[in-house]
Each structure stands twice: as C-alpha cells, then as structure tokens.
Amino acid sequence: MTHIDVHKLDSVNMKIDCDDSIAKELNQFFTFEVPNFQYTPAYKNKKWDGMIRLFNVYSRRLYIGLLDYLTQFAKDRDYTIDYDFENKVSVDKDDVKSFINTLDLSITPHDYQIDAILHSIQNERCLLLSPTGSGKSLIIYCLIRYYLEQMQDDEKVLIIVPTTGLVSQMYNDFREYAGENWRVEKNCHTIFSGQDKTTSKRVVISTWQSIYKMPPEYFEQYGMVVGDECHLFKAKSLTSLMSKTVNAEIRVGTTGTLDGTQVHKLVIEGLFGRVHKVTTTKNLMENKILSNLSIDCLVLQYSPEEIQEIKRAKYIDEIKWLIAHEKRNKFIAKLTKSISGNTLVLFNYVDLHGKPLYNLISEMCPDKKVFMIYGGTDVEQREQIRQIVDKEKDAILVASYGTCSTGINIKNIHNIIFTSPSKSVIRVLQSIGRGLRRSDSKDSMKLYDIADNLTHKKYRNHTIRHLDARIKIYNKEHFDYKLISMKI
C-alpha cells in the first residue's frame, strides 16, 4: 500500500508528503485545461500552455479546500491517507435558531437560509451555491454576527465583493437587518474608490480590486473571510488575495452560479470549501419567494439581402452589424414602449449600443421615466436610480450587463429585455435574477430574449447559436419559455 501524509501549513494551504510517483499523479489529477485558452495572448505568445495546475509538484502544496478531492483520489487508488486538521463543529439547528433569535432581525430567515447558516458553521469553510434573490446577504449577516462573538476581540471579518455597488448594497442590507440592535455605522467599514483601507471597526466590506495588491501583513488581522458573488473574481487576483489570508480559518464563499467548468469550480472550492447547494430558483418560485418567470424568445427574421450581406461574418462583425441595425433598435424601443410595468433593458456596448438605445427609447417614450446605468455611473447615482425605480410603476432602466447582471437589487422589475446575445451561464442567470424578486406590486416577471436569425443555408450564425445555448440553460433550470418568430 502506498501512503499519503497531509499537513496543514496555514488557513490556505496543506502540504502533501508522498512518493515522487504519487506527486506526479496528483499533478496530473489536479491539472485542468482552461476554456478558450487558445485565444489568450499568453498562449499565442507561447508563454503558457493553457493549463491550470492546482498541485505544485515541487512545494507539494494544495489548497485545503480540496481535501475531499484528495481523499477521493487516495480512495480510488487504494492509497492510505492521514490528516489531523479537519474540523467539524458540534452545532445543531436548534442552536442556530436560538442564536438567530438573539439578533432581533427585521426579517425572518427562511428554513433554507437557516440550513445554510448551520452548514457554514458546522464546516467552517464552504461555498454556498444559492440563486439571486435567495437572501445571501442575510445568511452572511447572521454568520458574521455569530463569528464576531466566537473570534478573539482583535480578529476582524473581511467581506469581499466584486463591485462598488455591492459594497453599498451589502452595507445597507446589514443596516436594514440590524435596526437599532447592532449599529452598522459603528461596526462596519467600507472600502472602494480610494477610501481608507485601515480601520478599527471589526467588519470590512471591500471590493477585491481595492485590496488585492495590499501586502500580506494587511490580511493577518482577519480571522474570517467572506467572498460574495465570488464567481466574478478574476482568478489570478482572487488566488493572490485569498492566499494572503493565512489566519482566516473561517471561509465562506457565496455565488448564484458557476460557469460549469471544472477548473473554475475547483479554484473557488480550494480557496473557500466544497460547494453546498442551498436552494434553486425553481424551488423559490414554487414557494412564492421569487416571482414566477415566463420567457419569450423573440427570433428576429431578416431579409435575404441582409443575410447575404452579413453571412458567415466573424462574431464581432456580426455583433457590430446587429447593434447598429436601425430597424432592430427601433424594434427594441417599440417593444419597450408597448409593455407595462418597470422594464430593464440590458445592453453590452455603452457607446455603440447603450447610449443610442437610451436616446431612442427616451424619444419614443416621453411619458415614461427613462434612466441609464453603466460603468461610468457613480455609486451614489446608481443607488438613487435604484430607489426611484423601486417606487415607480412604469419606468425604464437601460443598463449594461456589467453593472446590472450583478449588484443592482431592484425588487420592482416587471420586464427584462436581452438586447445583446450571450451564452454565458453566469451572465444569463444573474441577469434574470435582477427581476425575480417579489414586491407588493408584482408576483411575476417577463423576459424578452431577443435573438437574430441570420442563418445561411446550413450555416447557423453566431447569435442564433447563442440562443441555442440559452435555451439549454432555460431547460436545465426548468424555466417556461416559448419561441416566437418575428419579421423585422
């Protein structure tokens, strides 16, 4: 029998003591091809082979979050393995409920949220997979309140988010949950856009962009780290930042979606812990926690002359042709005008598409309030627009995918229009999630998914193939949809 010894180095890494032959096996087992690597400059310049290697054969280091995978590796090969650092906390559901009752929350957690809190406490490190609208911020709030009581007085909590909008949203959510019971102003510090990175407050909410270049000494103060919407962190920046949090024994990642690739999942699991599915969008709809969703896939048909003009074009050329198409943009504006309720119009390119659409819709809908949000919109203005739209009944928000697919929490969205094609699981599901929150004035949401049929003979154009990918997502999530062919 061949044996593997595992030793904990810090809160990030473990060291694997084994024969060289097993080390080579481990190196192969934890090596993955990065999707679309062949298009990256590093690969084209022959500086990278397109692989991610999670196990270092020389240092024998591996992320602690991958311990379960290492154990399965040994079991499958009949190797023996010893480790002495896996911690399981003896806490049950009644204990968690009793603690939550002491918080005097302004909102009552659902049973699945309590289960997620319990799982996190019992395992001390995990990746919570829970869809948009499921109340991840309430789970995070309860967990930080719990661990602030468990940790030493000089230990702090670091909450990392991908956008400045999410910093403000998380802070405001905490203030809503706590009320006067726990003053957020006294306990929480926010970091974004050049704000002070040092504070005596025990909870720090920061964008990863603001702190990932900080020296290792800066991160020694944190005993707990939370990565919210961690699927959006850039891989190199995430690993660089998280590898510095060597004292953070408590690690909780949250995400609504993973991109389906094994390497993406394992990197995040290695840094936080194993994936734990909290609930699903379909379950939340059935339990009337989220709005019901219906999808109209509007497949636009073009003339033979237009198809001939753009046939077999490269992807970027096809996109530029579509977003500049006058009749297509007028169709989107007329659609926006014709539907009732608050409508979110999502675009991809600010100057080429977003601003012209905003101007066209504003001109065509003089009786409606029309707003625009994109990367150049400052945080305070985004928050003001969010609050206005939440109170309106027939407003239009024209927004970029980048700013609204994650980080804008608007409960009162009745319709969403996809104006730019995407096949990204994360972008599609996160964007849909913007409209699924229930409010006093809505219990359903309609998605208008615009696709463009430029098929030439047997050749299916790029954007129609992207629709095929989105339909696979809708089927997997059990969403109701229908295909509607429309001449433009």
Solvent accessible surface area in square Angstrom, and as a share of the most:
residue,aa,sasa,rsa
1,M,177,0.79
2,T,42,0.25
3,H,72,0.32
4,I,0,0.00
5,D,47,0.24
6,V,3,0.02
7,H,88,0.39
8,K,71,0.30
9,L,75,0.37
10,D,37,0.19
11,S,1,0.00
12,V,2,0.01
13,N,20,0.10
14,M,0,0.00
15,K,78,0.33
16,I,0,0.00
17,D,60,0.31
18,C,22,0.13
19,D,85,0.44
20,D,96,0.50
21,S,72,0.47
22,I,2,0.01
23,A,0,0.00
24,K,139,0.59
25,E,60,0.27
26,L,0,0.00
27,N,35,0.18
28,Q,144,0.64
29,F,72,0.30
30,F,1,0.00
31,T,33,0.19
32,F,41,0.17
33,E,100,0.45
34,V,34,0.19
35,P,66,0.41
36,N,97,0.50
37,F,31,0.13
38,Q,76,0.34
39,Y,145,0.55
40,T,42,0.25
41,P,98,0.62
42,A,39,0.30
43,Y,82,0.31
44,K,131,0.56
45,N,94,0.48
46,K,185,0.78
47,K,169,0.72
48,W,74,0.26
49,D,67,0.35
50,G,0,0.00
51,M,61,0.27
52,I,55,0.28
53,R,122,0.45
54,L,20,0.10
55,F,1,0.00
56,N,72,0.37
57,V,39,0.22
58,Y,201,0.77
59,S,44,0.28
60,R,44,0.16
61,R,110,0.40
62,L,2,0.01
63,Y,33,0.13
64,I,12,0.06
65,G,7,0.07
66,L,0,0.00
67,L,13,0.06
68,D,63,0.33
69,Y,32,0.12
70,L,0,0.00
71,T,44,0.25
72,Q,87,0.39
73,F,1,0.00
74,A,1,0.00
75,K,151,0.64
76,D,95,0.49
77,R,90,0.33
78,D,93,0.48
79,Y,41,0.15
80,T,58,0.33
81,I,35,0.18
82,D,83,0.43
83,Y,70,0.27
84,D,133,0.69
85,F,25,0.11
86,E,87,0.39
87,N,85,0.44
88,K,137,0.58
89,V,47,0.27
90,S,115,0.74
91,V,22,0.13
92,D,74,0.39
93,K,56,0.24
94,D,99,0.51
95,D,74,0.38
96,V,3,0.02
97,K,83,0.35
98,S,67,0.43
99,F,27,0.11
100,I,11,0.06
101,N,119,0.61
102,T,93,0.54
103,L,2,0.01
104,D,99,0.51
105,L,31,0.15
106,S,75,0.49
107,I,82,0.42
108,T,113,0.66
109,P,15,0.10
110,H,78,0.35
111,D,83,0.43
112,Y,34,0.13
113,Q,6,0.03
114,I,18,0.09
115,D,55,0.29
116,A,1,0.00
117,I,2,0.01
118,L,26,0.13
119,H,44,0.19
120,S,0,0.00
121,I,3,0.01
122,Q,57,0.25
123,N,32,0.17
124,E,35,0.16
125,R,39,0.14
126,C,1,0.01
127,L,0,0.00
128,L,1,0.01
129,L,34,0.17
130,S,1,0.01
131,P,17,0.10
132,T,9,0.05
133,G,15,0.14
134,S,1,0.01
135,G,26,0.25
136,K,20,0.08
137,S,20,0.13
138,L,4,0.02
139,I,1,0.00
140,I,1,0.00
141,Y,0,0.00
142,C,0,0.00
143,L,1,0.00
144,I,0,0.00
145,R,26,0.10
146,Y,30,0.11
147,Y,11,0.04
148,L,21,0.10
149,E,116,0.52
150,Q,108,0.48
151,M,25,0.11
152,Q,125,0.56
153,D,127,0.66
154,D,113,0.59
155,E,49,0.22
156,K,28,0.12
157,V,0,0.00
158,L,0,0.00
159,I,0,0.00
160,I,0,0.00
161,V,0,0.00
162,P,7,0.04
163,T,34,0.20
164,T,34,0.20
165,G,12,0.11
166,L,10,0.05
167,V,0,0.00
168,S,23,0.15
169,Q,28,0.12
170,M,5,0.02
171,Y,39,0.15
172,N,46,0.23
173,D,18,0.10
174,F,0,0.00
175,R,108,0.39
176,E,101,0.45
177,Y,19,0.07
178,A,3,0.02
179,G,40,0.38
180,E,143,0.64
181,N,71,0.36
182,W,31,0.11
183,R,102,0.37
184,V,2,0.01
185,E,63,0.28
186,K,150,0.64
187,N,39,0.20
188,C,2,0.01
189,H,32,0.14
190,T,27,0.16
191,I,1,0.00
192,F,32,0.13
193,S,92,0.59
194,G,73,0.70
195,Q,75,0.34
196,D,89,0.46
197,K,55,0.24
198,T,93,0.54
199,T,32,0.18
200,S,108,0.69
201,K,64,0.27
202,R,58,0.21
203,V,0,0.00
204,V,1,0.01
205,I,0,0.00
206,S,0,0.00
207,T,5,0.03
208,W,18,0.06
209,Q,91,0.40
210,S,25,0.16
211,I,0,0.00
212,Y,54,0.21
213,K,161,0.68
214,M,44,0.20
215,P,71,0.44
216,P,74,0.47
217,E,114,0.51
218,Y,20,0.07
219,F,0,0.00
220,E,91,0.41
221,Q,56,0.25
222,Y,2,0.01
223,G,3,0.03
224,M,0,0.00
225,V,0,0.00
226,V,0,0.00
227,G,0,0.00
228,D,8,0.04
229,E,11,0.05
230,C,1,0.00
231,H,9,0.04
232,L,67,0.33
233,F,13,0.05
234,K,137,0.58
235,A,62,0.48
236,K,178,0.76
237,S,11,0.07
238,L,4,0.02
239,T,34,0.20
240,S,47,0.30
241,L,1,0.01
242,M,0,0.00
243,S,42,0.27
244,K,36,0.15
245,T,0,0.00
246,V,49,0.28
247,N,69,0.35
248,A,0,0.00
249,E,71,0.32
250,I,14,0.07
251,R,0,0.00
252,V,1,0.00
253,G,0,0.00
254,T,0,0.00
255,T,0,0.00
256,G,10,0.10
257,T,11,0.06
258,L,29,0.15
259,D,53,0.27
260,G,73,0.71
261,T,37,0.21
262,Q,89,0.40
263,V,12,0.07
264,H,41,0.18
265,K,61,0.26
266,L,3,0.01
267,V,14,0.08
268,I,4,0.02
269,E,0,0.00
270,G,1,0.01
271,L,1,0.01
272,F,0,0.00
273,G,3,0.02
274,R,97,0.35
275,V,41,0.24
276,H,52,0.23
277,K,124,0.53
278,V,19,0.11
279,T,17,0.10
280,T,42,0.24
281,T,13,0.08
282,K,60,0.25
283,N,65,0.33
284,L,1,0.01
285,M,15,0.07
286,E,114,0.51
287,N,102,0.52
288,K,140,0.59
289,I,37,0.19
290,L,1,0.00
291,S,0,0.00
292,N,75,0.39
293,L,12,0.06
294,S,47,0.30
295,I,2,0.01
296,D,12,0.06
297,C,0,0.00
298,L,8,0.04
299,V,15,0.09
300,L,0,0.00
301,Q,51,0.23
302,Y,16,0.06
303,S,41,0.26
304,P,103,0.65
305,E,126,0.56
306,E,39,0.17
307,I,29,0.15
308,Q,98,0.43
309,E,123,0.55
310,I,17,0.09
311,K,76,0.32
312,R,146,0.53
313,A,20,0.16
314,K,149,0.63
315,Y,82,0.31
316,I,73,0.37
317,D,66,0.34
318,E,3,0.01
319,I,4,0.02
320,K,104,0.44
321,W,43,0.15
322,L,2,0.01
323,I,5,0.03
324,A,77,0.59
325,H,23,0.10
326,E,115,0.52
327,K,125,0.53
328,R,1,0.00
329,N,16,0.08
330,K,81,0.35
331,F,36,0.15
332,I,0,0.00
333,A,0,0.00
334,K,120,0.51
335,L,22,0.11
336,T,0,0.00
337,K,106,0.45
338,S,86,0.56
339,I,22,0.11
340,S,92,0.59
341,G,11,0.11
342,N,0,0.00
343,T,1,0.01
344,L,2,0.01
345,V,0,0.00
346,L,0,0.00
347,F,0,0.00
348,N,50,0.26
349,Y,68,0.26
350,V,40,0.23
351,D,100,0.52
352,L,101,0.50
353,H,0,0.00
354,G,0,0.00
355,K,76,0.32
356,P,56,0.35
357,L,0,0.00
358,Y,64,0.24
359,N,92,0.47
360,L,42,0.21
361,I,0,0.00
362,S,39,0.25
363,E,139,0.62
364,M,43,0.19
365,C,4,0.03
366,P,105,0.66
367,D,141,0.73
368,K,39,0.17
369,K,108,0.46
370,V,24,0.14
371,F,37,0.15
372,M,26,0.12
373,I,0,0.00
374,Y,60,0.23
375,G,57,0.55
376,G,59,0.57
377,T,10,0.06
378,D,85,0.44
379,V,25,0.14
380,E,131,0.59
381,Q,86,0.38
382,R,27,0.10
383,E,34,0.15
384,Q,107,0.48
385,I,11,0.06
386,R,48,0.17
387,Q,85,0.38
388,I,68,0.35
389,V,1,0.00
390,D,39,0.20
391,K,169,0.72
392,E,43,0.19
393,K,156,0.66
394,D,57,0.29
395,A,1,0.01
396,I,1,0.01
397,L,1,0.00
398,V,0,0.00
399,A,0,0.00
400,S,10,0.06
401,Y,3,0.01
402,G,53,0.51
403,T,14,0.08
404,C,1,0.00
405,S,14,0.09
406,T,4,0.02
407,G,5,0.05
408,I,9,0.05
409,N,22,0.11
410,I,5,0.02
411,K,97,0.41
412,N,9,0.05
413,I,1,0.00
414,H,35,0.16
415,N,9,0.05
416,I,0,0.00
417,I,0,0.00
418,F,5,0.02
419,T,0,0.00
420,S,3,0.02
421,P,8,0.05
422,S,13,0.08
423,K,123,0.52
424,S,49,0.31
425,V,51,0.29
426,I,22,0.11
427,R,69,0.25
428,V,1,0.01
429,L,28,0.14
430,Q,2,0.01
431,S,0,0.00
432,I,1,0.01
433,G,2,0.02
434,R,9,0.03
435,G,0,0.00
436,L,3,0.02
437,R,42,0.15
438,R,74,0.27
439,S,34,0.22
440,D,164,0.85
441,S,67,0.43
442,K,13,0.06
443,D,76,0.40
444,S,59,0.38
445,M,4,0.02
446,K,52,0.22
447,L,0,0.00
448,Y,27,0.10
449,D,0,0.00
450,I,1,0.01
451,A,0,0.00
452,D,0,0.00
453,N,38,0.19
454,L,3,0.01
455,T,39,0.23
456,H,31,0.14
457,K,171,0.73
458,K,198,0.84
459,Y,45,0.17
460,R,105,0.38
461,N,4,0.02
462,H,36,0.16
463,T,0,0.00
464,I,8,0.04
465,R,104,0.38
466,H,22,0.10
467,L,6,0.03
468,D,49,0.25
469,A,27,0.21
470,R,1,0.00
471,I,28,0.14
472,K,147,0.62
473,I,13,0.07
474,Y,0,0.00
475,N,80,0.41
476,K,162,0.69
477,E,40,0.18
478,H,123,0.55
479,F,13,0.05
480,D,94,0.49
481,Y,70,0.26
482,K,114,0.48
483,L,102,0.51
484,I,56,0.29
485,S,80,0.52
486,M,68,0.30
487,K,186,0.79
488,I,50,0.26
